[in-house]
Amino acid sequence: MHPIPPSFARNSALDNIKGVLIFLVVFGHFIELHIASDGFLRPIWIFVYAFHMPMFALVSGIFSKTIVDEKQSLQLIKNIVAPLIAFELIYECTEYLLVGKFSVYSGLVAPYWMLWYLMSLLSWRLMLPLFLRMQFPVAMALILALGTSYSEHAGYLLSSSRTLLFFPYFLMGAVIGPGLFSSEENDKRLITISLLVVVMAISSIFFLPPLFDYRWLYGSFSLNRLGMANMTGTLYQMLQYAVSSVLGLAVLYLLSRKDLGLSRIGKQSMYVFLWHGMTLIILQQSGILPTILRMEPAARLSISLLSSAVIVYLTAHPYCELLTQKIILKPMAALLTGRTKKLALPAPETLPKKTIATE
């Protein structure tokens, strides 16, 4: 076997990580409607949401450029603004056709469901050069997030709450870079520590009290709405940052140690991100999703996992990319920029819900 060049190994490891994270996004959204009354699926969902969204933000930071010049500005329009506008129109029109009115998100002046991530990603990219010029960028972003969480004005509006709350993770990714996950050498001590962290997290999740308020994991609720607009709430948020960071980095490090064969999925994760919501809406409206979530625990978990895998496979297929680019993204990018040059999308580095969700 030929040795793998460091650059290839780095990209392969990160693409594998993105492949796993985008699957968790789909799976989390698949079972989300049922978790409020499901003592079996709720701990699994809480475990996934404890790290997968923060780590998507972190991976996004790893891939982000630290400058915003003319070339990068054009790329932001093509790679983020164009998909955001195009799929905002698609999902809102779908909502109108299904229920006769536009979604609640439109009234809140917020991106539709999962599209909040693109709005936040755009904001993060624009804020990144500014914060990297500061002496303690991650600490400053954390202070900003903790402070604004008291405000009722930071909420769904233009995804402002999530933008600020998840920005420290994005900034952390930009600061640490890909080095931790691209090394070809396996640090047995780090592997052991990471395994212990994951096992402890999984074990503790199942001992959470039944009334645990999982809204904390969404990042879209102020401390006032969570009923903890005090120092206790701030300390709770700081604990959540610590747990999500430690657990998430442990999971990512373990995933980076082995080629899972998901690098193609990782490279195509933008299309999974953009289209999986539509497949879930179809499953919900057809009655298939509610039927699955009423099955026996083992059956609904198995079928949910399998269905999520099928959705990921189909939406990450090269034909899906080709059609999405040709019919939707390239025309929108050309409309916005006045150029017809090929649009090369990065993976969303993602991831919402009113037609089928509860957030």
N, C-alpha and C positions, 0 to 999 in steps of 0.2 A: 504494500500500500504506500502511495506517495504521501509524504508529509503534507499537512494542511498549512498553507500560508497563514500567518497571523491575521491578516485582514479578512480572509475568508472565514476563518474560525470565529472571529468577532461577529461578523454579520450573521453567520449561521446560528450562533448561540442566541443572539438577540432576536432573530426571526423565529426561532423555536419558542422563545419566551412569549413573543407576541402571539404566536399560534395558540398557546395554552391560554393566555389572557383573553383573547377574543372568544374562545370557546366558553370560558367562564362567564363572559358578558352575556352570551346567548343563553346559556343554561340558567344564569341568575334571572334574566328577564322571563324565561320560559316558566319557571316555578313561582314567580313573584306574586301572582294574584292569590295564591293559595296559602302563603306563609302565615297570614294573620291568624288563621284557625287551624293550622297544621303543625302539631307538635313534633312531627317527624321531619318534615322538610325545613322548618324554620331554623333549627341549628345549623343545618348544611348551608342554607342561604346566608346566615349571619357570618359563618366562617369565610365564605367566598367574598362577601362584601367588606369584610374586615381588612382586606388587602388588595383586591383586584383593581378597584378604581384608583386608589393611591398609586399603585405600581404602574398602571397604564400612564398616569401623569408623569411618573418618574422616567419611564422608558421614552416618553415623548420628549422629555427634557434632554435625555442622552442624545437623541437624534437631531435636536434643534441647533440651528446656526446661532452664533452669539452676536451677529450683526444684522441690521435690517437696512441694506442698501437698496439701490434701484432694482437690481436683479432679484434679491430676496423678496422685495415688496411684490414684484410680479408673481413670484412663486407662491407667495401667501394667497394672492388673489386666486390663482389657478387651483392650488391644492387644498385650500380651506374655504374661501369665500364662495367659490363656484359650487362645490358640493353642498355647502350649507344652504345657499339660496335655492338651488335646484331641488333638493330633497325636502326643504321646507314647503315648497309649492306642491310637491308630489304628495306628501303626507297630509297636508291641510286639505287638499282637494279630495283625497281619499276619505278623510274624516267627514267632509261635507256630503259626499255621496252616500256614506253609510248612515249618518244620523241626521242629515239635513241642516247642519250648522258647523261652523268651524270649531276647532278644539278650544279647550279652556286656556291652552298656552297662548293662543292668539290674543285673548283678552288680557293676559298678563304681560304681553309684549315679551314673550320668552320663546326660545327655540322649541320646536316640537320634540317631545320625549327625549330620545337618545341624542338628538342633534345639539343638545346643550354642550356636548363635549367639543364640537367644532367651534362654537362661539367662544368657549373658554380657552381652547387651544390658540385661537387667534389672539386673544387678549394676552395670554402667557408669552407668546412669541414677541409681541410688541413691548411687553414689560421687561423681558429678559435682559436686553442690553443695559437698561437703566439700573436694574438691581445688581447686575454683575459688576458694576462700577462701585458699589458700596463695599464697605469693609467686611460686614457680616451679612451677606445677602439672604441666606436661609433664615437667620434669626429675625431679620427685618420683615421678611415675608410672613413669618409665624406671628410676630407681634401684630402685624396688619390684620391677619386672619382672625386672631383672637379678639382684637378690639372691635372689628366690624361685626362680629357675630352677635353683639348686643343690639345692633341696629335693626329695626323693622324695615328699613328701606333697602337693605341688602337681602334679596330673596330670589324669586324666579326671574325678575326683570333682567333681560339680556344675560341670564345665567350668572348674575353678579355674585351671588352667595357661593356657588360652587367654584367660580373662578378664583375667588379669594381664598377659600378654604383649601382647595387642592393645589394652589400655586406653590406652597413650600415643597411639595413632593416633586413638582416639575422642576423647580429651581435646584433641588437636591440632585436630580438626575443630570442637569447641565453641569453641576459642580463636580460630581464624582466621575462622570464620563463612563465609557464602556469597559474600562480596565478591569473592574472587579469580575465582570462576567465573560471577558474574552480570553482570559489566561488559559493556556492549555495545561497548566500544572494543577493537579488536584491537591488542595490543602486539606489534609485529613482532619485537622483540628476544626477548620471552618465547616467542613461537611458534617462532622459530629455535632457541633453546636447548632447548625441549621436544622438537622434532624430532630434534635431535642426540642428546639423552639416550636417546630411544626407539630410534633407529637403533643407537647404541652398545650398548644393552642387548640388542637382538635379535641383533646380531653376536656379542657375547661369550657369550651363552647357548650357542651351538653349539660353543664351544671349551671348555666345561666338561669335566672329566675324566669318563669313563664311570662311575667309582665315586663320583661326587658324591652325598653323603647328602642326598637330598631331604626326609628327615624333618624337617630344620630348618624347612621351610616350613609344616609343620602347626601348630606352636605347642603341641603336646600332649605333647612329650617333654622331660624334664629334661636338664640337662647331663650328669648321671650316665649316663642311658640313651643319650645320644649319644656317650658316651666322651670328653667334654671338660669335666669338672668342674674347671676351672682358669682362670687368667687368660686363656689363649689362647681358651678357649670364650667368655668374656665379651667379649673383643675381637671375636670372630667375630660374636657377637650384635649388638654395637654397629654393626659394618659392615653387617649385615643390616638393621638399622633405617634406616641412612643410605641404603642402596640402595633399599629398598622405598619410603621417603619421597620421595626424589628422582624415581625412576622413576614412582611412582604419581601424584604431583602433576603431573608432565609429561604423563602420559596424560590425566588429568582435565582439565587446562587445554586440551589439544588438542580433547578431546571437547566442551568447553563453548563452543568457538568456532563451531560449526556445528550447526544444527538437523538431527538425524539422523532425525527422525520417530518417535522411540522414547519420547516422553514418556508415551504411554498405557501402554506396557509398564513404564516406570519407576514409574508410579502404582500399577500392579497387581502390582508385583514381590513383594509378600508372598505372593500366591497361587502364583506361580511357585516361590518358595522352599519353601512348604509342601507342594506337590504333586509337584515334579519328582522327588523321591526315590521316590515310589510308581511313577511311570512307568518309572524306571530299574530298579526291582525287578522290574516286570512284564517288561521287555525282557530282563533277566538270566535270570529263571526260565524264560522261553519259549525261550531259546537264541538270540534275535535279536541281543542285544548281543555275546556271544562270537563269533558269526559275523561281525559287522561288523568286530570288532577283529582278526580273522584274515585280512582281505583285504589286498591290496597297499597299500603306504603311501599313494599318492595317493587310492585309492578309500576307504580307511578314514578318512582325514582329511576328505575331501569329504562322505562320508555322515555322519560324526560331527557336522560343522558343520551340515549340513542337518537332521539329526534333532534336534539341540539347538534349532535355530531353530523347528522344528515344536512341540516340547515347550513352549518359551517362549510361542509364539503361543496354543496351546490352553489352557495353564494361566493365561494372562493375559486370557483371554476374559471379557467381562462375565458370561456365563452361569456360568462357574466361580466368579466372585466371588459371584454371587447364591446359588448352591446352597451354597457353603461357608459363607456368612454365615447363611443360613436354617436349614440342617440341622445345622451344627456349632458355629460360633463364637458366634452369638447365644444359643443355649441354654446353652452353657458359661459365657458371660459372665453370663447371668441367674442361673445356679446359683451362681456365685462371688460376685456382688455383690448379688443379690436385686433387680436392676433389669432391665427389659426394653427400655430405651432403645436406639436403633439404635447398633450398634457400628461405628465408623469406624476402619478399620485403616490405619496408615501402611505404607509399604514396609519390608521388613526391612532393614535397612540393613546383612545377611548376611549369609556364609556360613559331616568327617566321614565308621563305615561298616561294618558287618560283614556284612549280608546280601549286599551287592555291593561292598564297599569294603575297603581294606587298611589304613586309618589306625589 
